[in-house]
Amino acid sequence: ETKVPCPFEAVLQRGGPCHKLFETPEAMALLNTHPDAPRGAAVVFPRQSSGHSTIFEMPDEEAALFVQHVPRAAKLVQQAMNAEGVCCLPQAAGRHPHVHVLPGAAEGGEKTALEVPAVAFEGIGDDWEALAARLRDADTAAV
């Protein structure tokens, strides 16, 4: 059986390729480049491994340290993607606690399906970097 590499471990432990939107002492927010993820989707997760597989296994105080950064990610996704709103979905399965931040539709556009996409961070190319830059530029908290 082949073990699928964990994209979170690739970034946190091995410095794998990613499009970082912001980083704090407690959390990272990265652009989700998986083909099944809505364009402009972000993932917020703790910088330190907690030993827990999901957010629901974490003590409240520990989860709060990284979840406090979800509103910042939601604001920059909504602004950069010109979305009517966003949906923030905590993951219920996996190997690393995280919250998906999914853009809603731009006014009059197609709505984002409410399903948790797979995660990838290593998208290569100018298009991904341009999208990440647009999201970072919308991050008013970084000022």
C-alpha atoms as a printed R data frame, in Angstrom:
    type eleno elety resid chain resno       x      y       z
1   ATOM     1    CA   GLU     A     1   0.000  0.000   0.000
2   ATOM     2    CA   THR     A     2   1.412  3.377  -1.021
3   ATOM     3    CA   LYS     A     3   1.055  6.112   1.560
4   ATOM     4    CA   VAL     A     4  -0.115  9.406   0.099
5   ATOM     5    CA   PRO     A     5   2.237 12.163   1.259
6   ATOM     6    CA   CYS     A     6   0.674 14.659   3.646
7   ATOM     7    CA   PRO     A     7   0.748 18.142   2.061
8   ATOM     8    CA   PHE     A     8   0.894 19.741   5.525
9   ATOM     9    CA   GLU     A     9   3.964 17.726   6.534
10  ATOM    10    CA   ALA     A    10   5.576 18.535   3.184
11  ATOM    11    CA   VAL     A    11   5.293 22.262   3.916
12  ATOM    12    CA   LEU     A    12   5.907 22.285   7.678
13  ATOM    13    CA   GLN     A    13   8.666 19.696   7.973
14  ATOM    14    CA   ARG     A    14  10.349 19.761   4.588
15  ATOM    15    CA   GLY     A    15   9.701 23.297   3.333
16  ATOM    16    CA   GLY     A    16   7.766 21.957   0.364
17  ATOM    17    CA   PRO     A    17   6.535 24.281  -2.384
18  ATOM    18    CA   CYS     A    18   3.484 26.358  -1.549
19  ATOM    19    CA   HIS     A    19   1.838 29.720  -2.103
20  ATOM    20    CA   LYS     A    20   1.830 31.291   1.347
21  ATOM    21    CA   LEU     A    21  -0.890 33.866   1.961
22  ATOM    22    CA   PHE     A    22   0.192 34.703   5.497
23  ATOM    23    CA   GLU     A    23   1.982 33.215   8.461
24  ATOM    24    CA   THR     A    24   1.787 33.967  12.179
25  ATOM    25    CA   PRO     A    25   3.498 32.279  15.119
26  ATOM    26    CA   GLU     A    26   0.393 30.067  15.498
27  ATOM    27    CA   ALA     A    27  -0.876 29.480  11.972
28  ATOM    28    CA   MET     A    28  -0.242 29.402   8.242
29  ATOM    29    CA   ALA     A    29  -2.690 30.204   5.463
30  ATOM    30    CA   LEU     A    30  -1.890 28.733   2.069
31  ATOM    31    CA   LEU     A    31  -3.575 28.793  -1.321
32  ATOM    32    CA   ASN     A    32  -5.176 25.403  -2.037
33  ATOM    33    CA   THR     A    33  -3.935 24.456  -5.504
34  ATOM    34    CA   HIS     A    34  -5.686 21.077  -5.707
35  ATOM    35    CA   PRO     A    35  -7.613 20.782  -8.991
36  ATOM    36    CA   ASP     A    36 -10.844 19.965  -7.117
37  ATOM    37    CA   ALA     A    37 -10.614 23.059  -4.882
38  ATOM    38    CA   PRO     A    38 -12.507 26.206  -5.897
39  ATOM    39    CA   ARG     A    39 -10.235 28.863  -7.398
40  ATOM    40    CA   GLY     A    40  -8.994 31.127  -4.609
41  ATOM    41    CA   ALA     A    41  -9.628 28.624  -1.795
42  ATOM    42    CA   ALA     A    42  -7.312 28.829   1.202
43  ATOM    43    CA   VAL     A    43  -6.411 26.451   4.009
44  ATOM    44    CA   VAL     A    44  -5.576 27.642   7.535
45  ATOM    45    CA   PHE     A    45  -3.711 25.263   9.837
46  ATOM    46    CA   PRO     A    46  -1.493 25.265  12.935
47  ATOM    47    CA   ARG     A    47   2.242 25.696  12.387
48  ATOM    48    CA   GLN     A    48   3.067 23.222  15.127
49  ATOM    49    CA   SER     A    49   2.043 19.595  14.934
50  ATOM    50    CA   SER     A    50  -0.467 18.986  17.692
51  ATOM    51    CA   GLY     A    51  -0.482 15.213  17.569
52  ATOM    52    CA   HIS     A    52  -4.188 15.400  16.694
53  ATOM    53    CA   SER     A    53  -5.556 14.295  13.336
54  ATOM    54    CA   THR     A    54  -8.537 16.648  13.276
55  ATOM    55    CA   ILE     A    55  -9.616 19.955  14.745
56  ATOM    56    CA   PHE     A    56 -12.345 18.135  16.669
57  ATOM    57    CA   GLU     A    57  -9.794 16.127  18.662
58  ATOM    58    CA   MET     A    58  -7.911 19.235  19.810
59  ATOM    59    CA   PRO     A    59  -8.496 20.876  23.189
60  ATOM    60    CA   ASP     A    60 -10.465 24.114  22.688
61  ATOM    61    CA   GLU     A    61  -7.579 26.315  23.846
62  ATOM    62    CA   GLU     A    62  -5.178 24.677  21.400
63  ATOM    63    CA   ALA     A    63  -7.579 24.879  18.447
64  ATOM    64    CA   ALA     A    64  -8.322 28.534  19.224
65  ATOM    65    CA   LEU     A    65  -4.660 29.450  18.675
66  ATOM    66    CA   PHE     A    66  -4.883 28.791  14.943
67  ATOM    67    CA   VAL     A    67  -8.646 29.175  14.369
68  ATOM    68    CA   GLN     A    68  -8.396 32.830  15.454
69  ATOM    69    CA   HIS     A    69  -6.749 33.490  12.063
70  ATOM    70    CA   VAL     A    70  -9.624 32.076   9.966
71  ATOM    71    CA   PRO     A    71 -11.499 35.436   9.786
72  ATOM    72    CA   ARG     A    72  -8.382 37.086   8.329
73  ATOM    73    CA   ALA     A    73  -8.172 34.391   5.644
74  ATOM    74    CA   ALA     A    74 -11.901 34.684   4.973
75  ATOM    75    CA   LYS     A    75 -11.659 38.455   4.463
76  ATOM    76    CA   LEU     A    76  -8.770 38.252   2.032
77  ATOM    77    CA   VAL     A    77 -10.387 35.400   0.041
78  ATOM    78    CA   GLN     A    78 -13.684 37.294  -0.178
79  ATOM    79    CA   GLN     A    79 -12.019 40.547  -1.217
80  ATOM    80    CA   ALA     A    80  -9.498 39.112  -3.671
81  ATOM    81    CA   MET     A    81 -12.029 36.829  -5.345
82  ATOM    82    CA   ASN     A    82 -14.771 39.483  -5.352
83  ATOM    83    CA   ALA     A    83 -16.987 36.873  -3.715
84  ATOM    84    CA   GLU     A    84 -20.414 37.527  -2.206
85  ATOM    85    CA   GLY     A    85 -19.260 35.568   0.834
86  ATOM    86    CA   VAL     A    86 -17.099 32.694   2.005
87  ATOM    87    CA   CYS     A    87 -17.637 29.339   3.639
88  ATOM    88    CA   CYS     A    88 -15.266 28.151   6.350
89  ATOM    89    CA   LEU     A    89 -15.310 24.389   6.859
90  ATOM    90    CA   PRO     A    90 -13.281 22.693   9.586
91  ATOM    91    CA   GLN     A    91 -12.038 19.335   8.417
92  ATOM    92    CA   ALA     A    92 -13.373 16.245  10.136
93  ATOM    93    CA   ALA     A    93 -10.874 13.701   8.826
94  ATOM    94    CA   GLY     A    94  -7.260 13.642   7.818
95  ATOM    95    CA   ARG     A    95  -3.834 13.774   9.364
96  ATOM    96    CA   HIS     A    96  -3.473 17.458  10.243
97  ATOM    97    CA   PRO     A    97  -6.080 19.841  11.705
98  ATOM    98    CA   HIS     A    98  -7.133 22.573   9.279
99  ATOM    99    CA   VAL     A    99  -9.974 24.832   8.139
100 ATOM   100    CA   HIS     A   100 -10.942 25.279   4.484
101 ATOM   101    CA   VAL     A   101 -11.847 28.824   3.411
102 ATOM   102    CA   LEU     A   102 -13.903 28.601   0.214
103 ATOM   103    CA   PRO     A   103 -14.926 31.633  -1.851
104 ATOM   104    CA   GLY     A   104 -18.590 32.051  -2.672
105 ATOM   105    CA   ALA     A   105 -19.661 33.171  -6.112
106 ATOM   106    CA   ALA     A   106 -18.941 36.598  -7.481
107 ATOM   107    CA   GLU     A   107 -22.180 38.512  -7.914
108 ATOM   108    CA   GLY     A   108 -24.271 36.659 -10.488
109 ATOM   109    CA   GLY     A   109 -21.690 33.877 -10.785
110 ATOM   110    CA   GLU     A   110 -21.834 30.164 -10.164
111 ATOM   111    CA   LYS     A   111 -22.068 29.213  -6.487
112 ATOM   112    CA   THR     A   112 -19.316 27.171  -4.842
113 ATOM   113    CA   ALA     A   113 -20.443 23.642  -3.969
114 ATOM   114    CA   LEU     A   114 -20.404 23.028  -0.228
115 ATOM   115    CA   GLU     A   115 -18.044 20.125  -0.141
116 ATOM   116    CA   VAL     A   116 -14.610 19.831   1.382
117 ATOM   117    CA   PRO     A   117 -12.029 19.618  -1.391
118 ATOM   118    CA   ALA     A   118  -8.790 17.679  -1.314
119 ATOM   119    CA   VAL     A   119  -5.690 19.680  -0.417
120 ATOM   120    CA   ALA     A   120  -2.554 20.450  -2.418
121 ATOM   121    CA   PHE     A   121  -0.123 23.314  -2.059
122 ATOM   122    CA   GLU     A   122   2.534 22.709  -4.714
123 ATOM   123    CA   GLY     A   123   0.770 24.218  -7.745
124 ATOM   124    CA   ILE     A   124   3.424 25.424 -10.166
125 ATOM   125    CA   GLY     A   125   3.256 28.284 -12.597
126 ATOM   126    CA   ASP     A   126   2.760 31.993 -12.957
127 ATOM   127    CA   ASP     A   127  -1.026 31.646 -12.787
128 ATOM   128    CA   TRP     A   128  -0.898 30.189  -9.261
129 ATOM   129    CA   GLU     A   129   1.639 32.770  -8.094
130 ATOM   130    CA   ALA     A   130  -0.450 35.610  -9.576
131 ATOM   131    CA   LEU     A   131  -3.516 34.321  -7.722
132 ATOM   132    CA   ALA     A   132  -1.559 34.013  -4.464
133 ATOM   133    CA   ALA     A   133  -0.226 37.557  -4.916
134 ATOM   134    CA   ARG     A   134  -3.785 38.840  -5.460
135 ATOM   135    CA   LEU     A   135  -4.869 37.148  -2.227
136 ATOM   136    CA   ARG     A   136  -1.849 38.489  -0.299
137 ATOM   137    CA   ASP     A   137  -2.554 42.008  -1.625
138 ATOM   138    CA   ALA     A   138  -6.074 41.773  -0.164
139 ATOM   139    CA   ASP     A   139  -4.633 41.013   3.287
140 ATOM   140    CA   THR     A   140  -5.214 44.295   5.089
141 ATOM   141    CA   ALA     A   141  -4.144 42.724   8.408
142 ATOM   142    CA   ALA     A   142  -0.577 42.459   7.134
143 ATOM   143    CA   VAL     A   143  -0.153 46.232   7.087
